[in-house]
Amino acid sequence: MNNKNPNIDLPRIEKAVREILLAVGENPDREGLLETPARVARLYAEIFSGLYQDPKEHLLKFFTEKYDEIVLVRDITFNSTCEHHLLPFMGKVHIGYLPKGKVVGLSKLARMVDVISRRPQVQERMTQEIADLLVEVLDVRGVGVIVEAVHTCMTIRGIRKPGSVCTTSAMKGAFRSNPATRSELMTLIYGKRHTL
């Protein structure tokens, strides 16, 4: 991937990575590490590309429809980077909404998730940002967003608990105020195994 974003300073990242290698006692001039700083710089340009994109742009093209029941896209995969340790966290997003005259293309929801997740991020904020954006742009009757993720800052360091999954939710409108509507969404996502 070529860095076409003038906001990302690849040479500066390369220098920083070289300094990290020196700081941990490695030789950045040995054969296996010679190109590592450039590779890491390109990696950061890719995984943080969402900093310079507006996720709203993916929701601006919508269709007028009279449909007023739940629209749900489950299992939207994502990869993000924990802003506390700069380690990956990854998982899936479930997005349900109750339209009020407009529906958005299903792939647009996945594109929006990609933009929001490609930033230094925390799962709680990411969940809230997705829900708030749908409320703002689509003017929906309700939004429910659930994010399930594995955080490598918890599985490969620190407490080292592989298999741990963090789940966050943001419920807006009818999904927050109406327990039956919320329960219907949860059943669509998880089947009968959910509990309220």
N, C-alpha and C positions, 0 to 999 in steps of 0.2 A: 504494500500500500504506500503510495506516495503521499507525503504530507502537503496538501493543497491549502491548508488553513494557516494564514499568516500569523494567527494568534498563538500558535504552538511553536515554541523555540526549540527545535530538535538539537542543535549544537549545545544549548545550555543543559538539556536533559542528559545528553551524552557525557558532558563534563561531570555532572552530578553523579551519574552511575559509575563513572571511573573512580570518583572520590569514594563512593561507597565500597567498591571493590578493594581499594587501598585500605580503607578504614577497618575492614574485617580481616585484613591480613592476606589478601589475595594479590596476585600479580596480574594486573589488567593487560600486560603485554605478552602473556603466554598465549600460545596458539588458540586454545579453546575459548579464551575470553576476548580476543582481539576485536571481534565484531559485536560483542555483547552490548556495549553502550549504544551503538546505532540500532541494534535490534530492539532494545528496551525503549529507546526514544520513539521508534515507529509504533511499538506496542501501546505506549501511553497516548500517542496521537489517536490511535484507533479506539482504545477503551474509554477515553475521555472526550470523544467527538461530540457527545451530547451537550457539552458545555456551550457549543457554538451553533446549536440548532434550536429551533422553536418547536416544541412538541405540538403546539396548538395548530400548526399548519396542516397536520394530518387529519384534523377534525373539521376543517372548514368546508370540505366538500361532503354534503349530506343529501339525503333524499327525503322528500315529503311523503309521508305515509301515515295512514290512519291507525296503524297498529299501536296498541296501547298495553300490551302484556310484556312480560320480562324478555329482554334480549340478553343472552348470556354467551360470552366467549370464555371457555375454560382452558386451563393449561397453556397459557401463553408463556413460553419459556423466556427467561432473561438471564443475563450475566451482568453483574455490577461490581463495583469496587467499594469496599468499606472505607469510609474516609478516616477512620481512626487508626487503621493499620496498613492501609493500601493493599489489602488482601481481597481476593474475590469472594463474593457471595452470589449464589445462583439458585434459581428455583423456577416457580411458576406463579403467574398472576391469573386470577379469575375476575372478570369484569361483568357485572350485570347492571342493566339500566332499564328504567321504565320510560319509554319515549313519550314525548308530548308533541307529536306531529312531525318529528324528524328522526331518521335513523342514519347511522354512519356506516360506511363500508367496513366489514369485519376486519379486513387486513389493516385498516387505518388504526384500529385499536392496538394491534400488535406493533405497528410502526411507532405509535406514540409511546408505548412501553419501552421500546428500544431506545428512543431519544432520552427519556427520563432516567433510564437505568445506566446510560453511558456517561456517567458523571461520578465524581467522588460523592458517595451517597450513604444514607442510613435507611434501613428498610421502613421505618416508621414514617419518615418524611416522604419517601417514594410512594408509599401507599396513599398518603394524604394528597400528594400532588396529582396523582392519577384521578382520584375522585373529584377533587376541586376543579380540575380542568374539564372533566365531562359535564359537571354542573354548569360551569361558566359558558362553555361553547355550545352545548346541545340544549340547554334549558330543559332538562329532563325532570320528571316527577320524582325520580329517585335514582340513586346510584349505590351499588354495593361493590367494594373492591376488597379482595382477600389476596394476600401475598404470602406464599410459603417458600422459605429459603433455607439453605444450608450455608453457614458462614464459616469460611476457612479460618478466620481469626479465632474461632472457637474449636474447630476440629483438628487443626494441625499445630496449634500453639496454645499457650496458656493452659486452660483446663483440659484440652485434648479429649473432647467427647464426640467422636464421629457418630453420625446418624442423628444428631440433634437437629431438629427443624424448628425454626422460628416462624410463627404465624401472626400476621397483623391484619387488621381490617379497618376499613373506613366506610361507614354507612351514612348516607345522606337522604333527606327527604323521606319518602314512603318506606324505605328500607330501615330507617332509624325509628320512625314514629309508629309503624304498623307491625306488630309482632308476627301476624299471619303472613304478610308479604315477605318479611325477613326470613321466616321459616321456609317459605316456598323457595326462595333463592338458595338457602343452605341445602335443601333437599335436592335441588337441581345440580348443585356442585358436588355434594358428598353422598347423595343417596340417603337411605334411612339411617345411616350410622351417626348422623350429627345429633347433638343435643343442644337445647337452648338454655 
